[in-house]
Amino acid sequence: MAAIFQTLLPICSSSTSRQTPWNTPSRPISDSMASLPISHLYRQQGQVAVSVAFNPSGNFDLPLYDDEEDTSKVEPPMPPSEGRFEIVIDNDVISRLDLTPFHTVTGITSPSSAKPKEYLERTIGFTINYTREDPHDPRELSEFPDIRLWFLRLDAAYPWLPVLLDWRAGELARYAAMLVPHQMNMRMGVVFNPEALELFVMQKVFVVYLWLKQHNIPKPRLKTSDMARMLGFGIGDELYDLIDKHPISTS
C-alpha cells in the first residue's frame, strides 16, 4: 500500500523524535484572508522522525528538524486568484446553516448541476465575516464550532468541492482545517491529527477522481494527485488502477 499512498516525507533516523504522537503545524487562520501558509507533518515511527512542509503556492520545503526552519523567511500565501467565485458568509448565514451564498455566487444549486470545467479555471474561495460575541476571544476561525458546522454541511452536500478551491491562495488548507480535527499552537498555529488528515485526503481522492472522470475532465489522475499533494500526500497510479478495475455505479 505504501506505493499507492504515501506522505511526502523525508525519513531520517533520529534520537530526538518528538514526544507528542502527532502534529501538523501551520500558521493560524486569519479572519480576513485564507492563510495556513505553511504546515509540517511530524510523526513518531519507532525511532524515525519525519516531516513535510506545505505551502499553498505549490512549493515544498522539507526541513529535517524543527530547528532548521526559519519561519521568518516563509513567504505569505498568494492573494486570491483574480476572477474567482467569492463566497461571503457571516454570522447570520452560519447560524442558519444557510448555503444560499454558495448557491447564488457559484450557480451550483445541487450536486448534479455543477460542471467542473469553469470552476476549475476560475476556482472558488471564501470570505468569512464573523463577529465574535467576545471581541477579545483569541480563537481562530477554525476553532468556532458553528463555523465548522457550516463547512461540514457544505462538504456533505458537495464532497468534491476541495478540487475546485483556490489552492494557491490557501483555500484548500483552510477548508481542511474546518473539517479535520486539529489543535491550535501559539507558535506553530494549526496542528492537525495526521491520521485524520490521511483519512480526509483519501476520502477526497476517491470522490474527486470519480467526479472528474464522470465529467470527462482531462487527466483526472493528475488533478486528483495535485490536490492530495497540496496537503502533503502522494498518490500512486496503483490506487487509480484499482479504482478503475472495480468501478462503482453512480446511477
C-alpha positions in Angstrom: 0.0 0.0 0.0 3.0 2.3 0.5 3.4 2.6 -3.2 -0.2 3.5 -3.6 -0.5 6.2 -0.9 2.3 7.9 0.9 3.0 11.0 2.8 5.6 13.1 1.1 8.1 12.8 3.9 11.9 12.7 4.1 12.7 9.9 6.6 15.7 10.2 8.8 17.0 8.2 11.8 16.9 10.4 14.9 17.1 10.1 18.6 15.4 13.4 19.0 11.9 12.4 17.9 9.1 14.5 19.3 7.3 13.2 22.4 3.9 14.1 21.0 2.5 11.4 18.7 1.3 13.9 16.1 1.4 17.4 14.9 0.9 19.2 11.6 1.5 22.9 12.3 0.8 25.8 10.2 0.2 29.5 10.7 -3.1 30.4 12.3 -6.1 31.2 10.0 -6.7 34.9 9.5 -10.2 36.4 9.7 -9.7 38.4 6.5 -7.6 36.1 4.4 -7.3 32.4 3.7 -3.9 31.6 5.1 -2.4 28.4 6.5 0.7 29.4 4.5 2.8 26.5 5.7 2.3 23.3 7.6 4.5 20.5 8.7 3.8 16.8 9.5 5.7 15.2 12.3 5.1 11.6 13.3 6.9 9.1 15.5 7.5 5.8 13.8 9.7 3.9 16.3 13.0 5.8 16.2 12.2 7.6 13.0 11.3 11.3 12.8 9.7 12.6 9.6 8.5 15.9 8.5 7.0 17.7 5.5 6.4 21.3 4.8 3.4 22.5 2.9 2.9 25.8 1.0 -0.3 26.6 -0.8 1.6 28.2 -3.6 2.7 24.7 -4.6 6.3 25.0 -3.3 7.5 22.4 -0.8 10.3 22.8 1.8 11.4 19.7 3.6 13.4 20.5 6.8 14.6 17.5 8.7 14.5 19.1 12.1 12.4 21.9 13.6 15.5 24.0 14.4 16.4 24.1 10.7 13.3 26.0 10.0 13.4 29.8 9.8 9.7 30.8 9.8 10.7 34.5 9.2 11.6 33.5 5.7 8.3 31.9 4.9 6.5 33.7 2.2 2.9 34.6 2.8 0.1 32.9 0.8 -0.6 34.3 -2.6 -3.5 36.7 -2.9 -6.9 35.4 -4.1 -6.9 34.4 -7.8 -8.4 37.1 -10.0 -12.0 36.4 -11.0 -12.6 33.5 -8.6 -16.0 32.8 -7.2 -16.0 34.5 -3.8 -18.4 33.1 -1.2 -19.1 35.6 1.6 -20.6 34.3 4.8 -21.4 35.9 8.1 -22.8 35.1 11.5 -26.4 35.0 10.2 -25.7 32.7 7.4 -23.6 30.4 9.6 -26.1 30.2 12.4 -28.8 29.2 10.0 -26.6 26.7 8.2 -27.7 28.5 5.0 -25.9 27.5 1.9 -27.6 30.2 -0.2 -24.5 32.4 -0.6 -22.7 29.4 -2.2 -25.6 28.6 -4.5 -26.1 32.2 -5.5 -22.5 33.0 -6.3 -21.5 29.8 -8.0 -24.8 28.9 -9.6 -24.4 25.4 -8.1 -27.7 24.5 -6.6 -27.4 20.7 -6.5 -24.6 18.2 -6.8 -25.7 17.3 -10.3 -25.8 20.9 -11.5 -22.1 21.5 -11.2 -20.0 21.4 -14.3 -16.3 21.2 -13.3 -14.6 23.0 -16.2 -15.5 26.6 -15.4 -14.9 26.2 -11.7 -11.5 24.5 -12.2 -10.5 27.5 -14.3 -11.8 30.3 -12.0 -11.7 28.5 -8.6 -13.7 29.2 -5.5 -12.8 31.0 -2.3 -14.4 32.1 0.9 -14.6 35.4 2.9 -15.7 34.8 6.5 -17.1 37.9 8.1 -17.6 36.5 11.6 -18.2 38.8 14.6 -17.2 37.2 17.9 -19.5 37.6 20.9 -16.4 38.5 22.9 -14.2 40.8 20.9 -11.2 39.5 23.0 -11.9 35.9 22.1 -8.5 34.6 20.9 -9.8 31.6 19.0 -9.1 31.3 15.3 -12.0 30.8 12.8 -11.4 27.0 12.6 -12.0 26.8 16.3 -15.5 28.0 16.3 -18.0 25.0 16.2 -20.7 26.9 14.4 -18.3 27.9 11.5 -17.1 24.3 11.3 -20.6 23.0 11.2 -21.5 25.3 8.3 -18.5 23.9 6.3 -19.4 20.4 7.3 -22.8 20.8 5.8 -21.3 22.3 2.7 -18.9 19.5 2.3 -21.7 16.9 2.9 -23.6 18.4 0.1 -20.7 18.9 -2.3 -17.9 16.4 -1.3 -15.9 17.2 -4.5 -15.6 20.9 -3.6 -11.9 20.8 -2.5 -10.7 20.2 -6.1 -12.4 23.5 -7.1 -11.0 25.7 -4.4 -8.3 28.4 -4.9 -5.4 26.3 -3.8 -2.7 28.8 -4.4 -4.3 31.3 -2.1 -4.5 28.7 0.7 -8.2 27.8 0.4 -7.7 24.1 0.3 -5.7 24.1 3.6 -8.2 26.4 5.2 -11.0 24.2 4.1 -9.2 21.1 5.6 -8.8 23.0 8.9 -12.6 23.4 9.1 -13.1 19.6 8.6 -10.1 17.8 10.1 -9.5 17.5 13.9 -6.7 19.8 15.0 -5.3 21.8 17.8 -4.0 25.4 17.9 -0.5 26.1 19.0 0.7 29.6 19.8 4.0 29.1 18.0 3.0 26.6 15.2 -0.6 27.5 14.5 -2.9 24.7 13.3 -1.8 21.3 14.5 -3.6 18.5 12.6 -4.1 15.0 13.7 -2.2 13.2 10.8 -4.4 10.1 10.9 -7.5 12.2 10.5 -5.8 14.2 7.7 -4.9 11.0 5.9 -8.5 9.7 6.0 -9.7 13.1 4.8 -7.3 13.1 1.9 -8.1 9.6 0.9 -11.8 10.1 1.0 -11.5 13.2 -1.2 -9.3 11.3 -3.6 -12.0 8.6 -4.1 -14.7 11.2 -4.5 -12.8 13.7 -6.7 -11.3 11.2 -9.1 -14.7 9.6 -9.8 -16.4 13.0 -10.2 -13.7 14.3 -12.6 -14.0 11.1 -14.7 -17.7 11.3 -14.8 -17.4 14.8 -16.3 -14.7 13.8 -18.8 -12.1 16.2 -17.3 -8.7 15.6 -19.0 -6.1 13.9 -16.8 -8.3 13.3 -13.7 -5.5 11.3 -12.1 -3.1 14.2 -12.3 -5.6 16.7 -11.0 -6.6 14.5 -8.1 -3.0 13.8 -7.2 -2.2 17.5 -7.3 -4.9 18.1 -4.8 -3.6 15.4 -2.4 0.0 16.7 -2.9 -1.1 20.2 -1.8 -1.9 18.6 1.6 1.3 16.7 1.7 0.4 13.3 0.3 1.5 11.4 -2.8 -0.9 9.1 -4.6 0.4 6.3 -6.8 -1.1 5.1 -10.1 -1.7 1.7 -8.5 -4.6 3.2 -6.5 -6.2 4.6 -9.6 -5.8 1.3 -11.4 -7.6 -0.4 -8.5 -10.4 2.1 -8.6 -10.8 1.7 -12.4 -10.7 -2.0 -12.2 -13.6 -2.1 -9.7 -15.9 0.8 -10.7 -18.9 1.8 -8.7 -22.1 2.6 -10.4 -23.4 6.1 -9.6 -26.8 5.8 -11.2 
